[in-house]
């Protein structure tokens, strides 16, 4: 059974309400390097970037 249009719309509404988006620009090819690194460490690219941000901010405290 597929993902229905109603489910897609409900997910989009939830994501808009629950999350902020940040557009990140990197040089050509770097996206794949980041993705491969994250995957090698058992993380999604989004999870890896969020963890790196959290770590940098925690070190600043």
N, C-alpha and C positions, 0 to 999 in steps of 0.2 A: 504494500500500500504506500502510495506516495505522500508527499508533503502537500497538503491542500492550500489553496489560495487563502482561506480563512486562517490557517495556521501561520502562513507567511506574514499576513497582515498583523496578527496578534503578536508575533515575535518582534516585528518591526516596531510596533507601538511600545512594547515592553522595553526594547533596547533604547528607544528614543527617550523614554522616561527614566531609565535606570543608569544609563552610561553617557559619558562625554566622549567625544572622538577627537583625536589629535592626528593631523596629517604629518607624516614624517617623510622627509625627502632625503634620499641617499644617492650617491653616485651609482651609475650603471654597474651592475654586477655585485654590488655590496649587499643588496637585498638577499640574494641567494646565499652569500657567505653567512649572513646573520641567520637565515633560516636553517642552513646546514648545521651551524654551531648550536643553535637552540635544540634542534632535533637530536643531535649527538648527546645532549645533556638531558634528554627526556622532557623537553619543554616545547610549547608552541612558541612561535616568534613573538606573539603578543605577550605571553606569560614571561618570556625571557626579558623583553624590553621593560615591562612593568617591574619585574624583580630588580633589574639593574637600576632603574630610577629610585625605587624604594631603598635600595642599599646605599646609593649615593646620598640620598637625603638623610638617612639614618646616621651615616658617617659624619655628616655636617653638624649633627646635634651635639 
